Amino acid sequence: MESEIIEKVSKILESRKVTTREEVVRIVLRVAFDVLGYKIDDFCEKFDEISCSFIDLPISIKNLHFSDELEIDGIKFYRLHTVFPSKKDIEIAHEEFLKSKKLLDNLETMRKVTDKFFKGYNGYGKFFRVYSGKSKYGVFYSIIDDLYEDFETHRKISKSFDGEYVVCVVTERKVEPFLKFFRSMSEKIKRTGIKVWVIDPESESLDPFIGYPKDLELIKGFRNPKIASIINSLWRVNVEKVD
């Protein structure tokens, strides 16, 4: 299991000359979920060790090792020892750092928001949170770009989960990532039955993006309960304007 996760993370990072600790943690989370599915929380004890192995001390011959530290504007980047990154490489790493930091900094708040939403349900799990009550829900926390990239992972896991499957994504500064996602992925998502909801960490609120819970009592917990219906009827017309 560890070897498979390390090998897949290395595969994702092999085209990169520089990364950040935050990005590595986010990629390990994505890959571990792909490998372990909703049993990912059994992996908690190994999570930090594997994440650190790409920067601090390799634990496998399959580890890529970004051993050399490079600090720019207070952000610590890590590069492969044998290469020096270009300006473009740094820009890409910085963009991925911002995405990763936003997710990782807000994971605890996102869990808090879903705990509040599923009031009256029993909840457990850190990375994949399961809520049991009138119905059963499994919740994974992500960003909209990763949901796009990892659709097949979520489709696979949702098929084996004996309940309703939800991906909660954190808000973005711009609406374009959501418009693009809706244009290209909404029909696929709907066919799988996966729900996609959006969490605003600042207001600690939750909105539906694609799909509603079968437990209709839960709908009143959304900040804007009708937003998914509005998106479906209006954005679908306008989304063709977005490249």
N, C-alpha and C positions, 0 to 999 in steps of 0.2 A: 504493500500500500504506500509506504513512504517513498519507495523507489519510483513508483509510478507517478506520484505527485511531483517529485523532484524532476523527473524526466520531462513531464508535460510543461512544467513551469519554465524549465530551461529551453524548451522548444519555442515557447512564446517569446522569450527574451533573447533568443539567439541572433536576431537581426539588430539588436540594440548594442550600442557602445557605452551607454551611460543610463543609469536609472536612479531611483531614490528608494529608501527603505519603505516609504509609504506605498509606492507602486508595487513593490515586491509583495508586501502583505496583502494588498488587494488582489493580486494575481493568484497568490497561494489560496486565498479564500475561494476564488472562482473555480480553480482547478480542483481543490479538495471537495467542493460541492459536486462537481462533475463526476469525480471518482466515487465518492461516498454517498451522495444523495442526501436524503433526509436523516441519515445516520451520521452526518457531519459532526455533530456535537460529541461523538465518541472520540474525535480527533483533537479535542481542545488541548490536551496535555502536550501534544507534539507540534501544535500549530506554531508557537514561537520559535521552537528549535529549527523547524524546517524553513521558516521565513528568514531567520538570521543566517542560515547556512549559505545564502547567496551573497552575503556581504561580509560576515564575520569569519566563520570557520566552516568550510565545506564538510558535509557528513557523508558524501557519496561521490564516486568518480563521475557521476552524471551531473553534478552540480556545476553550473556556470558560477564564476566567482568574480564579483565586482569589488575588487579588493582595495582600489585606490580612491581615497576621498578627495572630493573637489568641492569647495564651498563657494557659492555665488550668491550674493545678496542675502546672506544668512541661511540659505537653503543648502543642505548637505546632499551632494550628488555622489554617486559611486560609479567608477568606470572600470572596464576591464584593464588589466595591467599592461596588456600588449598594444593597446590602441589609445589614441587621444581623440576625444569627441569634437565634432565640428559645431559651429554655431547652431546649425539646424538640428543636430542631435540633442543639444542642450534645450532647444526650444520644445522639442517633442517631449523630452523628459520632464520639463517644467509643466507642460500641459497635463501630462499624466499625473504628476505630483498633485496639482490642484484638484483634479478629479478624485484622486485617491484620498487626499486629506479631507475633502468635504464629506465623503462617505464615512471614513474611519472616525472622524471627530464627532459625527452625529449618530453613530450606531446605537449608543446608549439611549439617546433621546428618541430615536426611531422606535426602539423597543418600548420605551415608556408610552409613546403615542399609541401603539397598537395594543398595549396592555389596557390603556384607558378605553380604547374603542371596543375591545372585547370584554367589557366589564361584565362580570357574572360568569365568565368562562374561566376554566383552569388553564394557565399557560406555563409552558416549560420549554427550555432550549435557548441557546445563545445565538448561534448563527442561523439556524432554522427553527423558528419558534412555532410550536404547535398549541392551538387553543381548542379545548374540548368543552362542549356544553350542549346547547340545543342542536348544533351541528358541529362539524370538525373542520378546522382550518389550519393549513400550514403556511407560514409566512417566511419568505426570504427577503433580505434587505440588499438593495443594489443601487446602481445608477442606470439611467435610461440607455446610455451607450453600451454598457455591458449586457443589459437585457437583450439588446439587438444582437450582439456578438454571440451570446450564450443561449439563444432561443432553443436550439436542439437539446441542450442540457436540461432546460426547464420543461420542455415538452416530454422528454424521457422520464424525468422524475415525477412530473404531475400525473403521468399515466399509472405509476406504481403507488402513488399516495392515496390512501383511502379517505379522502375528504376533499374539501375545496382548496385549491392551490392559489396562493396570492404572492405576487412580487410587489413589494413596496419600494418605490424609488424616491430618492431625495429630489427636491426642487432644483431647478437650474436657473441661472441668471437670465437666460434667453429662452423664448418659447420654441425656437426652431428645432432643437433636438426632439421635442415631443411631436411636432408637426411631421417631421421626417419619419419618425418611428410609426406614427399612426398611418401615414400613407403606405409604407412598405410592409408593415407587420400586423396591422389591426385585424385583418381577416384571418391570418394564420393563428393569431392569439385567440380569437373568438372560437375558432374551430377546436382548439385544445381545451377550452373552458377555463383557461388561466385568467385570473383577474390581475389587473395592473392598477395600483393605487399610488397616489403621490403624497409624500409627507413634507410639510413645511416645518423644519426644525425650529425656526424662530417663533412662530405662533403655536407650535406643537399641535398642529392640526392635520387632518387627513381628508383627502378628496379622492373620489373615484375617477379613474381615467378610462379604463376599459373594464366593464363588468361590475356587477353588483352581487352582494352576498345573498344566498338563498334565505338566510334568516333575516326577514324583512325588518325585524326590530332593530337590527344593527344599523340600518340606513340612516337613522336619525343622528348617528354619531359622526357622520361626515359633516365637514364645515359647509360644503355646498353639495347637497345630495343629488341635485339634478344635473351636475356638471358633465357626467359621462354621457347622458342622453343628449345634452346640448352639443358636446364634442362630436358625437356620432352623426348628428343631423346637419351641423354647420361646418365643422372643420373639414369634413370629408369633401365638401364642395370646394373649399378654398385651398386645400392642401396641395393641389396640383400646381399652385403658383410657387411653391417652395421647392428649390432645387435640392 
